[in-house]
Amino acid sequence: MASDDIRATRLEKVAQLKELGINPYAYRWDSTHCAAELQEKYADLPNGEAVESAEVAIAGRILTRRVFGKLAFFTLQDESGTIQLYLDKGKIQTHMAEVDADAFTHLKQLTDIGDFLGVRGSIRRTDKGELSVSVASYTILTKALLPLPDKWHGLTDVAKRYRQRYVDLIVNPDVRETFRRRARITASIRRYLDDQGFIEIETPVLQAEAGGADARPFITYHNTLDLELYLRIATELHLKRLIVGGFEKVFEMGRVFRNEGVSTRHNPEFTSIEVYQAYADYHDMMDLTEALIVNAAKAVLGTLTLDYQGTSIDLTPPWRRVTMHEAVQDKTGLDFHGFTTVDEARDAATAAGLHHLDDCASIGHVLNAAFEQTVEETLIQPTFVLDYPVEISPLSKPHREKPGLVERFELFIVGRETANSFSELTDPVDQRQRLEAQAARKAAGDVEAQGVDEDFLTALEYGMPPTGGMGLGVDRLVMLLTNSPSIRDVIAFPLLKPERSDDAADD
């Protein structure tokens, strides 16, 4: 039967229920148990046995219906799981005495898979071993107008699963478990930071000057203020203002927005956490990052060894630490410390098989390109890559021992950047020069470069103590700890093209 015909038939049933005086859209229900509680409590009940003294009330969605003459067996699903309903025509009632004589008939004829039902009764285990609620009375709570996907094939179309996440959650228990784990991961991060004395402070989503990262922002407009605004691309600059203001340990976990492509690793709207600690540096942030992720893995998985898409990942600390120069030299044989001009670095890199180097304006840019092309995807086990070129790190403090580099690390797991950290730049003069260089790139057409945030520079001039900062991609961490191949698997409602154009990139 076509979906439109099914909907029309179900609307007729809605009308019939109303004619009987039964509200097909109830207001509330009181349950005594959830399905999982009943399954656990009566796990040892033998086949064929009943507990007539048990008085239970439970509600959920009908997933299956089987009717055999005067008996019926429904599968009811609530958030915790499923349980069978045992329905005997001779024993069942509704909540309305005037229709009780036909209660079983109404249940058989006027309910469908997808409807919400509340039932009261006792407990029994059938001769075939299925724990069941032996239903004494029922209440129709919500009449569903659209059918669920065929139980044998489920909701398998990937784009439809993302677009109709509500249906995906109904029919795919593993998806519900993914989002339960996500909630436990974020809760464990907040709990750990709280235990370490950090406080979470919310910062603006609408900003007059986007900053804190190289990324193309979304632009919006405030009518009353007659002001063009940006959706934030990072929480960094406002959290640093809080450090200037006297807080010593702050963080924020929240949504950030970047007007970039869509792939298995990128969604324009995603969740990050940024952490800032006064009197700390990037070595302290490495220890903190490692502890945060280890704590989350233990909280969700109970182990530090996990499988990700067929690859075993060991999160047992301490994790490998390697400089960008060392990692590139190991893969290419090139020692970027030995180059004195950008042309020399480009020629050597080209001879080593690297490509797309024409836009590299400095030795540091060539080094970064070499890293991205030859090293990044090989970093499967957790690895901290240290000491980045100053040219690609406008907010990081100069390395205390290595000219031309900054005190920065990125954490890679399964070939993906998972966290990014600096010994934060606290020199306002140096910071202005770097932001002005960024602004020049923006004026020259670089859509990912940002302008000069004058208020942030003013804040720095009031003095910011030595500070370590770290940003972690929450979605990528959830991907890792839930064995999810795509970022859209761990975002409840990812951004998608209109349905007629479901050919979004998925590289």
C-alpha positions in Angstrom: 0.0 0.0 0.0 1.3 3.4 -0.9 2.3 5.8 1.9 -0.5 8.2 1.0 -3.1 5.4 1.2 -1.7 4.2 4.5 -2.0 7.7 5.9 -5.6 8.1 4.7 -6.5 4.7 6.3 -4.9 5.8 9.6 -6.7 9.1 9.5 -10.0 7.1 9.2 -9.0 5.2 12.3 -8.4 8.5 14.1 -11.9 9.5 13.3 -13.3 6.1 14.5 -11.5 6.4 17.8 -12.9 9.9 18.3 -16.4 8.6 17.5 -15.9 6.0 20.2 -15.0 8.7 22.7 -11.3 7.6 22.7 -8.8 10.5 22.4 -6.1 9.2 20.0 -3.7 11.8 21.3 -3.6 11.5 25.1 -2.1 14.0 27.5 0.0 11.9 29.8 0.8 8.5 31.3 2.4 7.2 34.5 4.7 4.2 34.1 6.0 2.1 36.9 8.9 0.5 34.9 10.8 0.7 31.7 11.4 -2.3 29.4 15.0 -2.8 30.5 14.0 -2.8 34.2 11.4 -5.5 33.6 13.8 -7.6 31.5 16.4 -7.4 34.3 14.1 -7.9 37.2 12.4 -11.0 35.8 15.4 -12.4 33.9 15.3 -15.7 35.9 11.5 -16.2 35.5 11.1 -19.7 34.0 9.3 -20.4 30.7 5.5 -20.7 31.2 5.6 -19.1 34.6 3.6 -16.0 35.6 3.8 -13.4 38.4 0.1 -12.5 38.8 0.9 -10.3 41.8 3.1 -8.0 39.8 1.5 -4.7 38.9 3.3 -2.9 36.1 2.5 0.0 33.9 4.6 0.7 30.8 4.4 2.8 27.7 6.1 2.8 24.3 5.8 2.5 20.6 4.3 -0.6 18.9 7.0 -2.1 16.7 5.3 -5.4 15.7 1.8 -6.8 15.9 0.8 -10.4 15.6 -2.9 -11.4 16.1 -4.1 -15.0 16.4 -7.8 -15.2 17.0 -8.4 -14.3 20.6 -4.7 -13.7 21.4 -2.3 -11.0 20.2 1.4 -10.4 20.7 2.7 -6.8 20.3 6.3 -5.7 20.7 6.5 -2.4 22.6 9.6 -0.2 22.5 10.5 2.5 25.0 13.8 4.4 25.3 15.4 1.5 27.3 14.6 -1.4 24.9 11.7 -3.7 24.0 9.2 -6.0 25.7 6.4 -8.2 24.5 2.8 -7.5 25.3 0.6 -10.6 25.8 -3.0 -9.7 24.9 -5.8 -12.1 25.8 -9.3 -11.1 24.5 -11.0 -12.5 27.6 -8.9 -10.4 30.0 -8.2 -7.1 28.3 -9.9 -3.7 29.0 -9.5 -0.1 27.9 -9.4 2.8 30.3 -13.1 3.5 29.4 -15.7 1.1 30.8 -18.3 1.8 28.0 -16.1 0.3 25.3 -14.5 -2.5 27.4 -16.7 -5.2 25.7 -15.0 -4.4 22.4 -11.5 -3.6 23.9 -9.7 -6.4 22.1 -11.5 -5.7 18.8 -10.6 -2.0 19.0 -7.0 -2.8 19.7 -6.8 -5.2 16.8 -8.6 -3.0 14.3 -7.6 0.5 15.3 -4.0 0.3 16.3 -1.0 0.0 14.0 2.8 -0.4 14.1 4.2 3.0 15.1 1.4 3.9 17.5 2.2 4.7 21.2 0.4 2.5 23.7 0.2 2.6 27.5 -0.6 -0.7 29.2 -1.1 -2.1 32.7 -0.9 -5.7 33.8 1.2 -8.5 35.3 4.3 -10.4 34.2 4.6 -13.8 32.5 7.1 -15.6 30.4 5.6 -17.5 27.5 6.2 -21.1 26.8 8.6 -20.0 24.1 10.7 -18.0 26.6 9.5 -14.4 25.8 9.1 -12.2 28.8 5.8 -10.4 28.5 3.4 -8.0 30.1 0.1 -9.8 30.4 -2.1 -6.8 29.6 -5.1 -6.1 31.7 -5.9 -2.7 30.3 -4.5 -0.3 27.7 -4.7 3.3 26.6 -3.9 4.6 23.1 -1.5 7.4 23.7 -0.7 8.6 20.1 -1.9 7.4 16.8 0.9 7.4 14.2 -0.2 8.4 10.6 2.9 7.3 8.8 4.3 3.7 8.7 7.7 2.7 10.0 10.3 1.3 7.5 9.9 -2.4 6.6 11.3 -4.4 9.6 13.4 -6.7 7.5 15.3 -3.9 5.6 15.0 -1.0 8.1 16.1 2.5 7.2 19.1 1.8 5.1 19.3 4.9 2.8 22.1 6.9 4.3 20.9 10.3 3.3 17.3 9.5 4.5 18.8 8.3 7.8 20.4 11.7 8.4 17.5 13.7 7.1 14.8 11.7 9.1 16.9 11.1 12.1 13.8 10.6 14.2 12.9 7.5 12.1 16.6 6.4 12.2 16.4 6.5 16.0 13.2 4.5 16.1 14.4 1.6 14.0 18.1 1.5 14.6 19.0 0.9 18.3 22.7 1.3 17.6 22.1 4.9 16.6 20.4 5.6 19.9 23.4 4.1 21.6 25.7 6.3 19.7 24.0 9.4 21.0 23.8 8.0 24.5 27.6 7.6 24.4 28.0 11.1 23.0 26.1 12.4 26.1 28.3 10.4 28.4 31.5 11.6 26.6 30.6 15.3 26.9 29.5 14.8 30.5 32.8 13.1 31.4 34.8 16.0 29.9 32.8 18.6 31.8 33.0 16.5 35.0 36.8 16.1 34.7 37.4 19.8 34.1 35.2 20.7 37.0 37.2 18.4 39.2 40.4 20.1 38.1 39.0 23.5 39.1 38.0 24.8 35.6 34.7 26.7 35.2 32.6 26.9 32.0 31.6 30.4 30.8 29.6 31.0 27.7 30.8 33.4 25.1 29.0 35.1 22.2 28.0 33.2 19.1 27.3 36.5 17.2 30.6 38.4 16.9 31.5 41.7 15.2 34.9 40.3 14.3 35.5 36.6 13.6 38.7 35.3 15.0 40.6 32.5 16.7 41.1 30.3 13.6 41.7 30.4 9.9 38.2 29.6 8.6 35.6 31.2 6.3 32.8 32.5 8.6 29.0 32.7 8.1 27.8 36.2 7.8 24.6 37.5 9.2 23.0 40.9 9.9 21.4 42.6 12.9 18.6 44.9 11.7 18.1 47.1 14.8 21.9 47.7 15.2 22.4 48.0 11.5 25.4 45.8 12.0 27.0 43.0 10.0 27.9 40.1 12.3 29.7 36.7 12.0 28.8 33.4 13.6 31.8 32.5 15.7 34.5 30.2 14.2 36.1 29.7 17.6 35.6 30.6 21.2 39.3 31.4 21.7 39.5 35.2 21.8 36.6 35.7 24.3 37.9 33.0 26.6 41.3 34.7 26.6 39.6 37.9 27.6 38.3 36.1 30.7 41.9 35.1 31.5 42.9 38.8 31.2 40.0 39.5 33.6 41.3 37.3 36.3 39.9 33.8 35.8 42.7 31.3 35.8 41.0 28.1 34.5 38.1 28.5 32.0 36.5 26.5 29.2 33.5 26.4 26.9 32.0 23.4 25.1 29.7 24.6 22.3 28.8 25.0 18.7 31.1 26.8 16.3 30.3 27.5 12.6 32.6 27.4 9.6 31.4 28.1 6.0 33.4 25.2 4.6 32.9 21.9 2.7 31.0 18.9 3.9 32.8 15.5 4.2 33.1 12.5 6.6 35.2 14.8 8.8 33.7 18.2 8.4 30.2 19.6 9.1 29.7 23.4 8.9 28.2 23.4 12.4 30.2 21.3 14.9 31.0 21.1 18.6 34.4 22.0 20.1 35.7 22.5 23.6 38.4 25.1 24.3 40.3 25.2 27.5 42.6 27.9 28.9 44.8 27.8 32.0 46.8 30.6 33.3 50.5 30.0 34.2 50.5 26.9 32.0 52.1 26.1 28.6 51.6 23.6 25.8 53.3 20.8 27.7 50.7 21.2 30.5 48.0 21.1 27.8 49.4 17.9 26.4 49.0 16.3 29.8 45.5 17.7 30.1 44.4 16.6 26.6 45.7 13.1 27.2 43.9 12.9 30.6 40.6 14.2 29.1 40.5 11.6 26.4 41.6 8.7 28.6 39.0 9.6 31.1 36.3 9.8 28.4 37.3 6.4 27.0 37.1 4.8 30.4 33.8 6.4 31.2 32.2 5.2 27.9 34.1 2.0 27.0 35.7 0.9 30.2 38.9 0.2 28.3 41.7 2.1 26.6 41.9 -0.4 23.7 39.3 0.1 21.0 38.5 -0.9 17.5 38.0 1.9 14.9 36.8 0.7 11.5 38.9 -2.4 11.7 42.0 -0.8 13.2 43.0 -1.4 16.9 43.7 1.9 18.7 45.6 1.9 22.0 44.9 5.0 24.1 47.2 3.9 27.0 49.4 6.9 28.0 52.0 8.2 27.5 51.3 9.0 23.9 54.0 9.5 21.3 55.4 13.0 20.9 57.2 14.1 17.8 58.1 17.4 16.2 56.7 18.4 12.8 60.3 18.6 11.4 61.1 15.1 12.7 57.9 13.6 11.3 58.4 15.1 7.9 62.1 14.2 7.7 61.2 10.6 8.7 58.8 10.3 5.7 60.5 12.4 3.1 64.2 12.5 4.0 64.0 16.3 3.9 65.6 18.4 6.7 63.7 21.7 6.6 66.1 23.2 9.1 68.7 23.2 6.3 66.7 25.4 3.9 67.4 29.1 3.7 64.9 30.2 1.0 61.4 29.2 0.1 62.5 28.4 -3.5 65.1 26.0 -2.2 62.4 24.3 0.1 59.9 24.1 -2.8 62.4 22.6 -5.2 63.5 20.0 -2.8 59.9 19.1 -1.8 58.9 18.9 -5.5 61.8 16.6 -6.2 60.6 14.4 -3.3 57.2 14.0 -4.9 55.2 16.7 -3.2 52.8 18.8 -5.2 50.6 22.0 -5.1 53.4 24.1 -3.6 53.1 27.2 -5.7 51.0 29.0 -3.1 53.5 28.3 -0.3 54.9 31.7 0.6 57.5 30.6 3.1 59.6 27.6 4.2 57.1 27.1 7.0 54.2 26.8 4.5 56.2 24.2 2.5 57.0 22.3 5.7 53.3 22.3 6.6 52.3 21.1 3.1 54.9 18.3 3.3 53.4 17.3 6.6 49.8 17.3 5.3 50.7 15.3 2.2 53.1 12.7 3.7 52.6 12.4 7.4 49.1 13.3 8.6 47.2 10.3 7.4 49.8 7.9 8.8 49.3 9.0 12.4 47.0 6.2 13.4 47.9 5.7 17.1 47.5 8.9 19.3 50.4 11.2 18.4 51.2 14.7 19.6 52.9 16.7 16.7 54.9 19.6 18.2 56.5 22.9 17.2 54.8 24.3 14.1 56.0 27.1 11.8 55.1 30.6 13.0 53.6 31.5 9.7 50.6 29.1 10.2 50.2 29.8 13.9 49.1 33.5 14.4 48.0 33.1 18.1 50.8 31.0 19.5 53.9 32.1 21.5 57.3 31.9 19.8 59.2 28.8 20.7 61.6 29.5 23.5 64.5 27.6 21.9 63.7 27.3 18.1 63.6 30.4 16.0 60.9 30.5 13.4 58.7 28.0 15.3 56.0 28.3 17.9 55.0 26.3 20.9 52.1 24.5 19.4 50.9 20.9 19.2 48.2 19.1 17.3 46.9 15.7 18.4 46.3 13.1 15.6 44.4 9.8 16.0 43.4 7.6 13.1 45.0 10.2 10.8 42.7 13.0 12.0 43.5 16.2 13.8 41.6 15.8 17.1 43.0 18.6 19.2 45.1 21.8 18.8 47.0 23.7 21.4 49.4 26.6 22.0 51.5 28.3 24.6 49.3 31.3 24.0 50.8 34.5 22.6 50.7 37.2 25.3 52.8 39.9 23.7 50.3 42.5 22.4 52.8 44.0 20.0 53.7 40.7 18.4 50.0 39.7 18.3 49.1 42.9 16.5 51.7 42.3 13.9 50.4 38.8 13.3 46.8 39.8 13.1 47.6 42.7 10.7 49.4 40.2 8.5 46.3 38.0 8.6 44.2 41.1 7.7 46.5 41.7 4.7 45.8 38.2 3.5 42.1 38.8 3.9 42.3 42.0 1.9 44.2 40.1 -0.8 41.3 37.7 -1.1 42.0 34.9 1.4 38.4 34.0 2.5 39.8 32.1 5.6 41.9 34.9 6.9 40.5 37.2 9.6 40.7 40.8 10.4 42.1 42.7 13.4 40.1 42.4 16.6 41.0 45.7 18.2 39.2 44.9 21.4 41.1 41.7 21.9 44.4 43.6 21.4 43.2 46.1 23.9 42.6 43.3 26.4 46.1 41.9 25.8 47.5 45.4 26.5 46.0 45.1 30.0 48.2 42.1 30.4 47.5 38.3 30.1 49.5 35.9 32.3 51.4 33.0 30.7 48.6 30.8 29.4 48.2 27.4 27.9 45.2 26.8 25.6 43.7 23.8 23.9 40.8 23.1 21.5 39.4 19.7 21.0 37.0 18.5 18.3 34.2 16.8 20.3 32.6 15.3 17.2 35.8 13.6 16.1 36.4 12.3 19.6 32.8 10.9 19.6 33.4 9.3 16.2 36.5 7.5 17.6 34.8 6.3 20.8 31.6 5.1 19.0 33.4 3.6 15.9 31.5 5.9 13.6 32.9 6.4 10.1 31.3 9.8 9.4 30.9 13.0 11.4 27.3 13.0 10.4 26.8 9.7 12.3 27.5 11.5 15.5 25.6 14.8 14.9 21.9 14.3 15.5 20.8 16.7 12.8 23.7 17.3 10.3 23.4 20.0 7.6 22.2 18.5 4.3 21.4 19.8 0.9 17.7 20.0 0.0 16.2 16.6 -0.6 16.2 17.0 -4.4 20.0 17.5 -4.4 21.3 14.7 -2.1 24.7 14.5 -3.7 26.7 16.2 -1.0 30.4 15.4 -1.0 31.4 12.6 1.3 35.1 12.2 0.9 
